[in-house]
Amino acid sequence: MPQNKPGNYEHPLWASRNFIRPQYLPEAANIRHKTMAYPSSYENYHGITMIYVLDGCGQIKVNNQAMPLNKGNCYLIHLYAFFCIEPSDGSVLELYQCSIPCTTYHFMLTIPGADFKYVDWTDASCMCHFPESQQEMVATLLNKMEIYAKPQLQSILLFEFFGLFNRCLFFNRKN
């Protein structure tokens, strides 16, 4: 293991041990479980918004571009995008909506060892469909994020979520 050198120099690998300490962690994400029977008005969040569909079907309009919402779909909606959610006629959408502050989002991207190369960070929205075998695990992870409001725990859970999201994008592109 690299050791501290004289003159207050820390080897980068040694210094990275602080990433999970509370004083270095970003703001908490705001996650909530929603049940929707009627269309929402357009929303705009100056951070990243994640939408994960637990049940139901409908569509999401991101900057007036309509995309389908089905069970297992997950969208990352990026900075300054306007979006609204519309359940299908007679359908009720059950979903998680998570607002991720920019500081937390950038924290996820800069953690040493993080590999999120399949997430298209420049597109207005990025979508993947979790297979049925993973949907319960993703729902449990998001439920934990809703319960644990401390930024330290949420950051660890968000990191785990982004890892699942990245792998899901990889397998969706591979097939």
C-alpha beads as a LAMMPS data file, in Angstrom:
LAMMPS data file: protein, C-alpha beads

175 atoms
174 bonds

1 atom types
1 bond types

-500.0 500.0 xlo xhi
-500.0 500.0 ylo yhi
-500.0 500.0 zlo zhi

Masses

1 110.0

Atoms # bond

1 1 1 0.000 0.000 0.000
2 1 1 1.434 3.443 -0.871
3 1 1 2.535 5.412 2.146
4 1 1 2.356 9.139 2.827
5 1 1 5.510 10.912 1.766
6 1 1 7.232 13.639 3.746
7 1 1 6.072 17.167 2.948
8 1 1 2.298 16.459 3.151
9 1 1 2.245 14.646 -0.184
10 1 1 -0.369 11.913 -0.524
11 1 1 -0.207 9.317 -3.243
12 1 1 -3.463 9.550 -5.304
13 1 1 -4.487 5.965 -4.446
14 1 1 -3.984 6.659 -0.749
15 1 1 -5.924 9.943 -0.945
16 1 1 -8.918 8.268 -2.664
17 1 1 -9.773 6.408 0.566
18 1 1 -11.644 9.586 1.625
19 1 1 -14.313 9.379 -1.091
20 1 1 -16.816 7.560 1.113
21 1 1 -16.264 9.719 4.196
22 1 1 -19.166 12.045 5.120
23 1 1 -17.248 15.316 4.772
24 1 1 -16.548 14.583 1.087
25 1 1 -20.007 13.472 0.075
26 1 1 -22.443 15.607 -1.942
27 1 1 -26.058 16.600 -1.434
28 1 1 -28.895 14.149 -0.934
29 1 1 -31.055 13.106 -3.863
30 1 1 -34.799 13.616 -3.653
31 1 1 -36.547 10.351 -4.487
32 1 1 -40.254 9.639 -4.251
33 1 1 -42.628 6.860 -5.148
34 1 1 -45.529 8.082 -7.327
35 1 1 -48.799 6.657 -8.578
36 1 1 -50.185 8.564 -11.560
37 1 1 -53.550 8.235 -13.277
38 1 1 -53.446 11.622 -15.032
39 1 1 -50.774 13.421 -17.079
40 1 1 -48.323 15.627 -15.209
41 1 1 -47.518 19.175 -16.195
42 1 1 -44.122 19.853 -17.736
43 1 1 -41.302 19.787 -15.191
44 1 1 -37.758 21.076 -15.301
45 1 1 -35.102 20.234 -12.745
46 1 1 -31.646 21.827 -12.913
47 1 1 -29.956 18.537 -12.207
48 1 1 -30.527 14.975 -13.356
49 1 1 -33.933 13.307 -13.082
50 1 1 -34.247 9.548 -13.039
51 1 1 -37.606 7.887 -13.806
52 1 1 -38.064 4.144 -13.191
53 1 1 -41.397 2.464 -14.044
54 1 1 -42.570 -0.133 -11.524
55 1 1 -45.898 -0.886 -13.212
56 1 1 -48.236 0.408 -15.907
57 1 1 -47.618 1.998 -19.269
58 1 1 -47.727 5.402 -20.885
59 1 1 -45.289 7.845 -22.382
60 1 1 -42.807 10.458 -21.322
61 1 1 -42.252 13.582 -23.394
62 1 1 -38.737 14.986 -23.081
63 1 1 -38.366 18.302 -24.912
64 1 1 -41.553 17.367 -26.859
65 1 1 -40.107 14.020 -27.989
66 1 1 -42.424 11.170 -26.896
67 1 1 -40.896 7.927 -25.627
68 1 1 -42.673 4.842 -24.236
69 1 1 -42.991 4.076 -20.537
70 1 1 -43.361 0.389 -19.682
71 1 1 -42.618 -1.749 -16.652
72 1 1 -38.837 -1.933 -16.195
73 1 1 -38.009 1.176 -18.270
74 1 1 -35.598 3.627 -16.712
75 1 1 -34.789 7.101 -18.049
76 1 1 -32.080 9.567 -17.072
77 1 1 -33.222 13.042 -18.049
78 1 1 -30.374 15.511 -18.191
79 1 1 -29.842 19.148 -17.326
80 1 1 -32.408 21.703 -18.395
81 1 1 -34.668 19.224 -20.205
82 1 1 -38.428 19.716 -19.863
83 1 1 -40.499 16.587 -19.443
84 1 1 -44.018 15.417 -18.673
85 1 1 -45.380 11.963 -17.902
86 1 1 -48.634 10.717 -19.421
87 1 1 -50.207 7.388 -18.392
88 1 1 -52.057 5.496 -21.136
89 1 1 -55.846 5.807 -21.144
90 1 1 -57.260 3.723 -18.307
91 1 1 -53.788 2.852 -17.024
92 1 1 -52.180 3.821 -13.732
93 1 1 -48.427 4.368 -13.727
94 1 1 -46.457 3.429 -10.644
95 1 1 -42.943 4.824 -10.722
96 1 1 -39.983 6.229 -8.841
97 1 1 -38.856 9.753 -9.680
98 1 1 -35.474 10.817 -8.365
99 1 1 -33.986 14.314 -8.634
100 1 1 -30.212 14.088 -8.426
101 1 1 -28.305 17.333 -7.710
102 1 1 -25.466 18.176 -10.101
103 1 1 -22.893 17.854 -7.304
104 1 1 -24.010 14.280 -6.572
105 1 1 -24.143 13.447 -10.280
106 1 1 -20.604 14.704 -10.872
107 1 1 -19.450 12.904 -7.742
108 1 1 -20.677 9.632 -9.266
109 1 1 -18.680 10.314 -12.441
110 1 1 -15.410 11.061 -10.650
111 1 1 -15.188 8.157 -8.202
112 1 1 -11.980 6.246 -8.922
113 1 1 -12.782 2.916 -10.537
114 1 1 -16.258 3.957 -11.739
115 1 1 -16.905 2.808 -15.269
116 1 1 -20.037 4.379 -16.707
117 1 1 -18.903 4.431 -20.339
118 1 1 -22.221 3.216 -21.799
119 1 1 -24.293 6.019 -20.263
120 1 1 -24.717 8.781 -22.868
121 1 1 -24.215 11.816 -20.646
122 1 1 -24.630 14.270 -23.523
123 1 1 -28.068 13.194 -24.768
124 1 1 -31.197 14.874 -23.371
125 1 1 -32.336 11.497 -22.061
126 1 1 -30.828 8.064 -21.770
127 1 1 -33.062 4.964 -21.520
128 1 1 -32.589 1.335 -20.649
129 1 1 -34.982 -1.516 -19.999
130 1 1 -34.149 -3.716 -17.017
131 1 1 -34.889 -7.403 -17.620
132 1 1 -37.598 -8.982 -15.493
133 1 1 -34.969 -10.845 -13.441
134 1 1 -33.477 -7.509 -12.238
135 1 1 -36.632 -5.417 -11.804
136 1 1 -37.283 -6.460 -8.193
137 1 1 -33.646 -5.787 -7.234
138 1 1 -33.797 -2.294 -8.805
139 1 1 -37.116 -1.538 -7.040
140 1 1 -35.637 -2.631 -3.693
141 1 1 -32.567 -0.444 -4.258
142 1 1 -34.731 2.591 -5.065
143 1 1 -36.944 1.904 -2.045
144 1 1 -33.841 1.949 0.171
145 1 1 -32.804 5.270 -1.404
146 1 1 -36.218 6.713 -0.518
147 1 1 -35.936 5.528 3.096
148 1 1 -32.306 6.547 3.724
149 1 1 -32.208 10.335 3.455
150 1 1 -28.547 10.718 4.508
151 1 1 -26.329 11.747 1.572
152 1 1 -23.669 9.211 2.590
153 1 1 -25.990 6.221 2.231
154 1 1 -27.760 7.605 -0.814
155 1 1 -24.457 8.167 -2.605
156 1 1 -23.456 4.556 -2.103
157 1 1 -26.878 3.359 -3.278
158 1 1 -26.796 5.737 -6.287
159 1 1 -23.362 4.405 -7.211
160 1 1 -24.777 0.873 -7.099
161 1 1 -27.770 1.976 -9.195
162 1 1 -25.583 3.660 -11.833
163 1 1 -23.510 0.472 -12.044
164 1 1 -26.683 -1.562 -12.732
165 1 1 -27.886 1.069 -15.224
166 1 1 -24.553 1.013 -17.075
167 1 1 -24.526 -2.801 -17.278
168 1 1 -28.138 -2.787 -18.484
169 1 1 -27.247 -0.310 -21.249
170 1 1 -24.316 -2.517 -22.244
171 1 1 -26.512 -5.619 -22.537
172 1 1 -29.269 -3.690 -24.364
173 1 1 -26.727 -2.471 -26.946
174 1 1 -25.126 -5.899 -27.239
175 1 1 -28.432 -7.596 -28.107

Bonds

1 1 1 2
2 1 2 3
3 1 3 4
4 1 4 5
5 1 5 6
6 1 6 7
7 1 7 8
8 1 8 9
9 1 9 10
10 1 10 11
11 1 11 12
12 1 12 13
13 1 13 14
14 1 14 15
15 1 15 16
16 1 16 17
17 1 17 18
18 1 18 19
19 1 19 20
20 1 20 21
21 1 21 22
22 1 22 23
23 1 23 24
24 1 24 25
25 1 25 26
26 1 26 27
27 1 27 28
28 1 28 29
29 1 29 30
30 1 30 31
31 1 31 32
32 1 32 33
33 1 33 34
34 1 34 35
35 1 35 36
36 1 36 37
37 1 37 38
38 1 38 39
39 1 39 40
40 1 40 41
41 1 41 42
42 1 42 43
43 1 43 44
44 1 44 45
45 1 45 46
46 1 46 47
47 1 47 48
48 1 48 49
49 1 49 50
50 1 50 51
51 1 51 52
52 1 52 53
53 1 53 54
54 1 54 55
55 1 55 56
56 1 56 57
57 1 57 58
58 1 58 59
59 1 59 60
60 1 60 61
61 1 61 62
62 1 62 63
63 1 63 64
64 1 64 65
65 1 65 66
66 1 66 67
67 1 67 68
68 1 68 69
69 1 69 70
70 1 70 71
71 1 71 72
72 1 72 73
73 1 73 74
74 1 74 75
75 1 75 76
76 1 76 77
77 1 77 78
78 1 78 79
79 1 79 80
80 1 80 81
81 1 81 82
82 1 82 83
83 1 83 84
84 1 84 85
85 1 85 86
86 1 86 87
87 1 87 88
88 1 88 89
89 1 89 90
90 1 90 91
91 1 91 92
92 1 92 93
93 1 93 94
94 1 94 95
95 1 95 96
96 1 96 97
97 1 97 98
98 1 98 99
99 1 99 100
100 1 100 101
101 1 101 102
102 1 102 103
103 1 103 104
104 1 104 105
105 1 105 106
106 1 106 107
107 1 107 108
108 1 108 109
109 1 109 110
110 1 110 111
111 1 111 112
112 1 112 113
113 1 113 114
114 1 114 115
115 1 115 116
116 1 116 117
117 1 117 118
118 1 118 119
119 1 119 120
120 1 120 121
121 1 121 122
122 1 122 123
123 1 123 124
124 1 124 125
125 1 125 126
126 1 126 127
127 1 127 128
128 1 128 129
129 1 129 130
130 1 130 131
131 1 131 132
132 1 132 133
133 1 133 134
134 1 134 135
135 1 135 136
136 1 136 137
137 1 137 138
138 1 138 139
139 1 139 140
140 1 140 141
141 1 141 142
142 1 142 143
143 1 143 144
144 1 144 145
145 1 145 146
146 1 146 147
147 1 147 148
148 1 148 149
149 1 149 150
150 1 150 151
151 1 151 152
152 1 152 153
153 1 153 154
154 1 154 155
155 1 155 156
156 1 156 157
157 1 157 158
158 1 158 159
159 1 159 160
160 1 160 161
161 1 161 162
162 1 162 163
163 1 163 164
164 1 164 165
165 1 165 166
166 1 166 167
167 1 167 168
168 1 168 169
169 1 169 170
170 1 170 171
171 1 171 172
172 1 172 173
173 1 173 174
174 1 174 175
